[in-house]
Amino acid sequence: MEYCSTRDRKRNVSAAQAIAQGISVDGGLFTPVSLPRITPEQLREMMNMPYTQRAERVMGLFLPDYTAEEIRACVAQAYDVRKFGGTPAPLTRLDDQVSVLELWHGPTCAFKDMALQILPHLMTRALEKSDDAGEAVILVATSGDTGKAALEGFKDVPGTRMVVFYPEHGVSNMQKLQMRTQEGENVAVCAIEGNFDDAQTGVKQIFTDPDMVQALKENGMQFSSANSINWGRLLPQIVYYFSAYCDWAAEDPARFGTPINFVVPTGNFGNILAGYYARCMGLPVNRLICASNANNVLTEFIRTGVYDRNRLFYATESPSMDILVSSNLERLLFELSGHDSAQTAGYMQLLQKHGKYKIGTGLRNKMQQVFYGDCCTDAEGRAALGGVFARYGYLMDTHTAVAYGVYQKYVRNTGDEAPTVIVSTASPYKFADAVLRSIGAQVPEDDFERLTLLSERSGTPVPAPIAGLQTQTVRFNDRCGKDEMKEKVWDLLDLSR
């Protein structure tokens, strides 16, 4: 098992190097040269395993330069019961047709914990396997949840430092407070004047800036990433698709082998791409339904084959999806094209130069055989959230509500009534104001009064990591312009000039 760059298929590296480096020097994303398969017999065996053993089984196929003992240790440290309570990714049934995969039971109450609790362990071992890796500088752009999950995962991890950029007005109050109160001597947080795409573009430019790369080298450092451009972030996400299917099939063993749908709220395309890899590996998946909010660039792309970021940007009630440049789409294009790195690089050059590209009919047809795309406005999301709460007594966050609203449209438009799993990406308490409005409650001015009211109205407890923010001290107040990010990194790392 080797990994190649999506922009140069001849540029091969090991799994450990792909994780330590994060992104290829040519700007491409590391992707497996070939995907392993899981047979129906192996999948049936996994039905009787706990989540940790399923993770070991799936991840072991992709990490040949890690020993079985190393993978087992990484998994055990990541998914400790003290961090996730019971099973890390429980499946909750709404009715005979629809279940919800809850991915937010970790320490930051978002699905990013599923990957970012294990990535630091994978990365530190990857660095140990490299003779000249040096200290890893983890550079992150976040639309809300990745930042806190990465900060929590990497805090005080030896051999690492972390800098997180987030859009000042593009995250919820709780997301912002989670990042600004982060503990750890090796972390730093900075708001930018701009949106997530500005932060993501700035981070990518810093990654490949020759002056910055040379300065890091001279100081015994190298960049890496905790965003889903890093294969070590994406790999753990494949696991929970297998786990969800196993749990769904275990409810009625006669179901085993029946293909199911997954509905995934996504902006950067990493979460749903993990489902695509699982399908390619043999998981019985019928359709992957891509749910977008008003920033519906992915909906248009799936329907027309045209990717066009040149459009109005909307700040929505599902801010972690407020993205117009979906980085992981590059990996999908690489896979659909049969690993045509020249073609993939050409699309990315067009995107950078013109903000737009169009794929051919053949690629579009391949994509549409697997993916379906639709979107929801804030009003439609509120209606979906309120409707689910009224009908089932089940409380979901604003991103999951977008997924449910898109699922309703999908059924109306296609008539497909295959069993479906809604992928739930965050605790509703991270977006208490919008959730309260959706269930018809008055919204108090104080953030923590909102949490109390939401708990009373829903009969659910406030998650301890969120409740605890009330007594946390704000540590980070840095702000910079989107064109000042490089200078900020230079200063935060105290690099010699």
Buried (B, 14 or more C-beta within 10 A) or exposed (E): BBBBBBBBBEBBBBBBBBBBBBBBEEBBBBBBEEBBEBEEEBBBBBBEBEBBBBBBBBBBBBBEBBEEEBBBBBBBEBBEEEBBEEBBBBBEBBEEEBBBBBBBBBBBBBBBBBBBBBBBBBBBBBBEBBEEBBBBBBBBBBBBBBBBBBBBBBBEBEBBBBBBBBBBEBBBBBBBBBBBBBEBEBBBBBBBBBBBBBBBBBBBEBBBBEEBBEBBEEBEBBBBBBBBBBBBBBBBBBBBBBBBBBBBBBEEEEBBEBEBBBBBBBBBBBBBBBBBBBBBBBBBBBBBBBBBBBBBBBBBBBBEBEBBBEEEBBBBBBBBBBBBBBBBBBBBBBBBBEBBBEBBBBBBEBBEEEBBBBBEEEBBEBBBEBBBBBBBBBEBBBBBBBBBBEEBEBBBBBBBBBBBBBBBBBBEEEEEEBBBBBBBBBBBBBBBBBBBBBBEBEBBEEBBEBBBBBBEBBEBEBBEBBBEBEEEEEBBEBEBEBEBBBEBBBBBBEBEE
